């Protein structure tokens, strides 16, 4: 992955990490499932009216909307509404990275290199270490919220793979049209679970201080986290394998913990900061290009370079046809014809035209017939490839 795309991935990490405090503020005003429906409805309405549909198969568009939009946020918002701390939610949701690599390996047959497996393993170990530290310090959220958040990570992974399969060249349109999928099913789920009374109460109390901050959080979620963050993320998945892009999401908890510390005084322990550095190291290992990728990129950037073992590439030094392979001879000037070969005393003079020195034949040609019988003698065959 080039440096430019790594920087774009880090921008996504920042947008998504700050999104967790924004969700926390919005959940103070709106029921969880209705908040998901509202979040995507604000995007879906102008998208249907003004944005042309991307040229991708419907199944991948619906799959991305179902995984990324419905499953991920339905489980995440429900988990946070039932007591999942903001920082810990940002941590557990990153289970989507190993889920994505696993689904892509089984479904898409994407090969996982040893370096990628090592980097993901280190990052997952850092995530598990942070979870253990928080559990040991009495900050655990309980079994049910953690399981709900893990289900959200699995839904995100399913959306990642569908986005990868779409291979869209219009990532912003693709992301915007994904928002058309969640509103109706999430509104129906909200009416069944949240209830009409809770929905009505959230809409009739928008003048309170809590509601103002909830609307600010909703605006950040819609414009920054979804439009900017998800749009960039979709473009990265269209250009790179899932196993290369997904590990960057493991950096989101670092921003999530820091922003929760500043906004809600959720102070991470020193061990959590150390393990956060472990996560960063794992992501860098998993996303760093291998030797083959670096060599290929170097050759593609230098059109004059070519591998020395390529038979189509000639040595720029002039070589005599009868000389040993790889042994250069001195170049001959164009206006200085080669001297005729002087025979030894008692031998007839060779009257054939002199052969130019410094050129090689690109094709094999038959020997010229001799005017008189000659005794067979060894011949030299020069293996040369025509280009």
C-alpha positions as CSV (number, residue, x, y, z in Angstrom):
1,X,0.0,0.0,0.0
2,X,1.5,3.4,-1.0
3,X,2.2,6.1,1.5
4,X,-0.7,8.2,0.3
5,X,-3.2,5.4,0.9
6,X,-1.8,4.8,4.3
7,X,-2.4,8.5,5.2
8,X,-5.9,8.2,3.9
9,X,-6.5,5.1,6.1
10,X,-5.2,7.1,9.1
11,X,-7.7,9.9,8.3
12,X,-10.5,7.2,8.4
13,X,-9.1,6.0,11.8
14,X,-9.4,9.6,13.2
15,X,-12.9,10.0,11.9
16,X,-14.1,6.7,13.2
17,X,-12.4,7.0,16.6
18,X,-14.0,10.3,17.3
19,X,-17.3,8.8,16.1
20,X,-17.7,6.8,19.3
21,X,-18.1,9.9,21.6
22,X,-20.5,11.3,19.1
23,X,-22.6,8.2,19.2
24,X,-22.5,8.3,23.0
25,X,-23.9,11.9,22.9
26,X,-26.6,11.0,20.4
27,X,-27.8,7.9,22.5
28,X,-28.5,10.3,25.4
29,X,-31.4,11.6,23.3
30,X,-32.5,9.0,20.8
31,X,-33.4,5.2,21.1
32,X,-30.7,3.1,19.5
33,X,-32.5,1.5,16.6
34,X,-34.3,4.8,15.7
35,X,-30.9,6.6,15.9
36,X,-29.5,4.2,13.2
37,X,-32.5,4.7,11.0
38,X,-32.3,8.5,11.4
39,X,-28.5,8.5,10.7
40,X,-28.9,6.8,7.4
41,X,-32.2,8.4,6.4
42,X,-30.5,11.8,6.5
43,X,-28.1,10.5,3.8
44,X,-30.6,8.3,1.9
45,X,-33.1,11.0,1.0
46,X,-30.7,13.4,-0.9
47,X,-28.9,10.4,-2.3
48,X,-32.0,9.0,-4.1
49,X,-33.0,12.4,-5.3
50,X,-29.6,13.8,-6.6
51,X,-26.9,11.0,-6.8
52,X,-26.8,8.6,-9.7
53,X,-26.6,5.0,-8.7
54,X,-23.1,3.5,-9.1
55,X,-22.5,0.8,-11.7
56,X,-22.2,-2.1,-9.4
57,X,-24.3,-5.3,-9.0
58,X,-27.3,-4.9,-6.7
59,X,-26.2,-7.9,-4.6
60,X,-23.0,-6.2,-3.5
61,X,-24.7,-2.9,-2.8
62,X,-27.4,-4.6,-0.7
63,X,-24.8,-6.8,1.0
64,X,-22.7,-3.8,1.9
65,X,-25.7,-1.9,3.2
66,X,-26.9,-5.0,5.2
67,X,-23.5,-5.7,6.8
68,X,-22.0,-2.3,7.3
69,X,-25.2,-0.3,7.8
70,X,-27.7,-2.6,9.5
71,X,-25.8,-5.3,11.3
72,X,-22.8,-3.3,12.5
73,X,-24.7,-0.3,13.9
74,X,-27.8,-2.1,15.2
75,X,-25.6,-4.3,17.4
76,X,-23.2,-1.5,18.3
77,X,-25.8,1.1,19.3
78,X,-27.7,-1.6,21.3
79,X,-24.5,-2.6,23.1
80,X,-23.7,1.0,24.0
81,X,-27.2,1.7,25.1
82,X,-27.1,-1.3,27.4
83,X,-23.9,-0.1,29.1
84,X,-20.9,-0.7,26.9
85,X,-18.3,2.0,27.7
86,X,-17.3,4.2,24.8
87,X,-13.6,3.3,24.7
88,X,-14.2,-0.4,25.2
89,X,-16.8,-0.3,22.4
90,X,-14.3,1.1,20.0
91,X,-11.9,-1.6,21.0
92,X,-14.2,-4.7,20.8
93,X,-15.7,-3.5,17.4
94,X,-12.3,-3.9,15.8
95,X,-12.8,-7.6,15.9
96,X,-14.0,-6.8,12.4
97,X,-10.4,-6.9,11.2
98,X,-9.6,-10.6,11.9
99,X,-13.2,-11.4,10.9
100,X,-12.6,-9.6,7.5
101,X,-9.4,-11.5,6.9
102,X,-11.0,-14.8,7.8
103,X,-14.1,-14.3,5.6
104,X,-11.9,-13.0,2.7
105,X,-9.7,-16.0,3.0
106,X,-12.6,-18.5,3.0
107,X,-14.9,-16.7,0.6
108,X,-12.6,-14.8,-1.8
109,X,-9.6,-17.2,-1.5
110,X,-7.4,-14.2,-0.7
111,X,-3.9,-15.5,0.3
112,X,-2.8,-14.4,3.8
113,X,1.0,-14.0,3.9
114,X,3.0,-14.9,7.0
115,X,3.9,-11.2,7.5
116,X,0.2,-10.2,7.5
117,X,-0.7,-13.0,9.8
118,X,2.1,-12.0,12.2
119,X,1.0,-8.3,12.2
120,X,-2.7,-9.1,12.7
121,X,-1.7,-11.5,15.5
122,X,0.3,-8.9,17.3
123,X,-2.5,-6.3,16.9
124,X,-5.1,-8.8,18.2
125,X,-2.9,-9.6,21.1
126,X,-2.7,-5.9,22.0
127,X,-6.5,-5.7,21.8
128,X,-6.9,-8.8,24.0
129,X,-4.4,-7.3,26.5
130,X,-6.3,-4.0,26.7
131,X,-9.6,-6.0,27.3
132,X,-7.9,-8.0,30.1
133,X,-6.5,-4.9,31.7
134,X,-9.9,-3.2,31.7
135,X,-11.6,-6.4,33.0
136,X,-9.0,-6.7,35.8
137,X,-9.6,-3.1,36.8
138,X,-13.3,-3.5,37.2
139,X,-14.2,-1.7,33.9
140,X,-15.7,-4.7,32.2
141,X,-19.0,-4.0,30.5
142,X,-20.6,-7.3,31.1
143,X,-21.0,-10.3,28.9
144,X,-24.1,-9.3,26.8
145,X,-22.8,-5.8,25.6
146,X,-19.5,-7.4,24.6
147,X,-21.2,-10.1,22.7
148,X,-23.4,-7.6,20.9
149,X,-20.4,-5.5,20.0
150,X,-18.7,-8.6,18.6
151,X,-21.7,-9.3,16.4
152,X,-21.4,-5.7,15.2
153,X,-17.8,-6.4,14.2
154,X,-18.9,-9.5,12.3
155,X,-21.5,-7.5,10.4
156,X,-18.8,-4.9,9.6
157,X,-16.5,-7.6,8.2
158,X,-19.3,-8.9,6.0
159,X,-19.8,-5.4,4.6
160,X,-16.1,-5.1,4.0
161,X,-16.0,-8.2,1.9
162,X,-19.1,-7.2,-0.1
163,X,-17.5,-3.8,-0.7
164,X,-14.3,-5.5,-1.9
165,X,-16.3,-7.7,-4.3
166,X,-18.1,-4.7,-5.8
167,X,-14.7,-3.2,-6.9
168,X,-16.4,0.1,-7.6
169,X,-14.7,3.0,-9.3
170,X,-17.2,5.3,-7.7
171,X,-16.6,4.8,-4.0
172,X,-18.4,7.9,-2.8
173,X,-21.6,7.0,-4.8
174,X,-21.3,3.5,-3.7
175,X,-21.1,4.5,0.0
176,X,-24.0,7.0,-0.4
177,X,-26.3,4.4,-2.0
178,X,-25.4,2.0,0.7
179,X,-27.2,4.4,3.1
180,X,-30.5,3.6,1.2
181,X,-30.6,0.1,2.7
182,X,-30.7,0.6,6.5
183,X,-33.5,3.2,7.1
184,X,-36.6,1.1,6.5
185,X,-35.6,-2.1,8.2
186,X,-34.1,-0.1,11.2
187,X,-37.3,2.0,11.5
188,X,-39.4,-1.2,11.6
189,X,-37.1,-2.7,14.2
190,X,-37.2,0.5,16.2
191,X,-41.1,0.5,16.2
192,X,-41.0,-3.1,17.5
193,X,-38.2,-2.8,20.1
194,X,-38.0,0.9,21.1
195,X,-41.7,1.6,20.7
196,X,-43.5,4.6,19.3
197,X,-43.6,6.3,22.6
198,X,-39.8,6.4,22.9
199,X,-39.5,7.6,19.4
200,X,-42.0,10.4,19.9
201,X,-40.4,11.5,23.1
202,X,-37.0,11.9,21.5
203,X,-38.5,14.1,18.8
204,X,-40.5,16.3,21.0
205,X,-37.7,17.2,23.4
206,X,-35.2,18.6,20.9
207,X,-34.9,22.0,22.7
208,X,-33.0,20.7,25.7
209,X,-29.3,20.9,26.2
210,X,-28.9,17.2,25.9
211,X,-30.7,17.3,22.6
212,X,-28.4,20.0,21.2
213,X,-25.3,17.9,21.9
214,X,-27.1,14.8,20.5
215,X,-27.7,16.7,17.3
216,X,-24.1,17.8,17.1
217,X,-23.1,14.1,17.6
218,X,-25.5,13.0,14.9
219,X,-24.2,15.6,12.4
220,X,-20.6,14.4,13.0
221,X,-21.7,10.8,12.6
222,X,-23.5,11.5,9.3
223,X,-21.1,14.0,7.6
224,X,-17.6,13.1,9.0
225,X,-17.8,9.4,10.0
226,X,-20.1,8.2,7.3
227,X,-19.5,10.5,4.3
228,X,-15.8,11.2,4.7
229,X,-14.6,8.1,6.7
230,X,-16.7,5.4,5.0
231,X,-16.2,7.0,1.6
232,X,-12.4,6.9,1.9
233,X,-12.6,3.4,3.4
234,X,-14.6,2.1,0.4
235,X,-12.1,3.5,-2.0
236,X,-9.2,1.8,-0.2
237,X,-11.1,-1.5,-0.3
238,X,-11.6,-1.1,-4.1
239,X,-7.8,-0.6,-4.6
240,X,-6.3,-3.1,-2.2
241,X,-7.0,-6.6,-0.8
242,X,-9.2,-6.8,2.3
243,X,-6.3,-8.3,4.3
244,X,-4.2,-5.1,3.7
245,X,-6.9,-2.5,4.4
246,X,-8.7,-4.1,7.4
247,X,-5.8,-4.1,9.9
248,X,-5.9,-0.2,9.9
249,X,-9.2,-0.4,11.7
250,X,-7.3,-1.8,14.7
251,X,-6.0,1.7,15.3
252,X,-9.5,3.1,15.9
253,X,-9.5,2.1,19.6
254,X,-6.4,4.3,20.2
255,X,-8.4,7.4,19.1
256,X,-11.5,6.1,20.8
257,X,-9.8,5.8,24.2
258,X,-8.1,9.1,23.8
259,X,-11.3,11.0,22.8
260,X,-13.3,9.3,25.6
261,X,-10.6,10.3,28.1
262,X,-10.9,13.9,27.0
263,X,-14.7,14.0,26.7
264,X,-15.9,11.7,29.5
265,X,-12.9,11.4,31.7
266,X,-12.5,7.7,30.9
267,X,-8.8,7.5,31.8
268,X,-6.8,4.6,30.3
269,X,-4.3,2.8,32.4
270,X,-0.6,3.1,31.6
271,X,-0.7,-0.6,30.5
272,X,-3.4,0.3,28.0
273,X,-1.2,3.0,26.4
274,X,1.6,0.5,26.0
275,X,-0.7,-2.1,24.5
276,X,-2.0,0.6,22.2
277,X,1.6,1.0,20.9
278,X,1.6,-2.8,20.3
279,X,-1.5,-2.4,18.2
280,X,0.1,0.3,16.1
281,X,3.2,-1.9,15.6
282,X,1.0,-4.8,14.5
283,X,-0.8,-2.7,11.9
284,X,2.4,-1.4,10.5
285,X,3.7,-4.9,10.1
286,X,0.6,-6.2,8.5
287,X,0.3,-3.3,6.0
288,X,4.0,-2.9,5.1
289,X,4.8,-4.1,1.5
290,X,6.8,-7.3,1.1
291,X,10.0,-7.6,-0.8
292,X,8.3,-8.7,-4.0
293,X,5.9,-5.8,-3.9
294,X,8.7,-3.3,-3.2
295,X,10.7,-4.6,-6.1
296,X,7.8,-4.6,-8.5
297,X,6.9,-1.0,-7.5
298,X,10.5,0.1,-8.0
299,X,10.6,-1.4,-11.5
300,X,7.3,0.1,-12.4
301,X,8.6,3.6,-11.3
302,X,11.8,3.2,-13.4
303,X,10.9,2.3,-17.0
304,X,14.5,2.0,-18.0
305,X,15.3,-0.7,-15.4
306,X,14.7,-4.4,-16.0
307,X,15.6,-7.6,-14.3
308,X,19.0,-8.9,-15.4
309,X,17.6,-12.4,-15.9
310,X,15.1,-11.3,-18.5
311,X,16.2,-12.9,-21.8
312,X,14.6,-10.0,-23.7
313,X,17.0,-7.5,-22.3
314,X,20.3,-7.1,-24.1
315,X,23.6,-6.1,-22.7
316,X,24.3,-2.6,-23.9
317,X,27.9,-3.6,-24.5
318,X,28.8,-4.9,-27.9
319,X,29.4,-8.6,-28.1
320,X,31.1,-10.6,-30.8
321,X,29.0,-13.5,-32.1
322,X,31.8,-16.0,-31.6
323,X,32.9,-14.8,-28.2
324,X,32.0,-16.5,-25.0
325,X,28.6,-15.5,-23.5
326,X,28.9,-12.6,-21.2
327,X,32.4,-11.5,-22.4
328,X,32.2,-8.1,-24.0
329,X,34.4,-7.0,-26.8
330,X,35.5,-3.5,-27.8
331,X,33.0,-1.6,-29.9
332,X,33.9,-0.9,-33.5
333,X,33.4,2.5,-35.0
334,X,30.9,2.7,-37.9
335,X,33.5,4.3,-40.3
336,X,36.3,1.9,-39.4
337,X,35.6,-1.4,-41.3
338,X,37.1,-4.5,-39.8
339,X,40.4,-5.7,-41.3
340,X,40.3,-8.8,-43.5
341,X,41.5,-12.0,-41.8
342,X,45.1,-12.7,-43.0
343,X,45.6,-16.5,-43.6
344,X,48.6,-18.3,-42.4
345,X,51.4,-19.1,-44.9
346,X,50.5,-21.9,-47.3
347,X,46.7,-21.4,-46.8
348,X,44.4,-19.9,-49.4
349,X,43.0,-16.4,-48.8
350,X,39.4,-16.2,-47.7
351,X,37.5,-14.2,-50.3
352,X,34.2,-14.2,-48.5
353,X,32.9,-10.8,-47.4
354,X,33.9,-9.9,-43.9
355,X,31.3,-10.3,-41.3
356,X,30.6,-7.2,-39.3
357,X,31.7,-7.3,-35.7
358,X,29.6,-6.1,-32.9
359,X,26.2,-7.4,-34.1
360,X,24.2,-10.5,-33.3
361,X,21.7,-12.3,-35.3
362,X,18.2,-12.3,-34.0
363,X,17.2,-15.4,-35.9
364,X,19.0,-18.6,-36.8
365,X,20.2,-18.7,-40.5
366,X,21.5,-21.6,-42.5
367,X,25.2,-21.8,-43.3
368,X,26.3,-20.7,-46.9
369,X,27.2,-23.6,-49.1
370,X,30.9,-24.0,-49.8
371,X,32.1,-24.0,-53.5
372,X,34.2,-27.1,-52.7
373,X,33.9,-30.0,-50.4
374,X,35.3,-29.3,-47.0
375,X,36.0,-31.6,-44.1
376,X,33.4,-31.3,-41.3
377,X,34.5,-29.1,-38.5
378,X,32.9,-28.1,-35.3
379,X,30.5,-25.2,-35.5
380,X,29.5,-22.7,-33.0
381,X,25.8,-22.2,-32.3
382,X,24.9,-18.9,-30.7
383,X,21.6,-19.0,-28.8
384,X,19.9,-15.7,-29.2
385,X,16.3,-14.7,-28.8
386,X,14.6,-12.5,-31.2
387,X,12.8,-9.6,-29.7
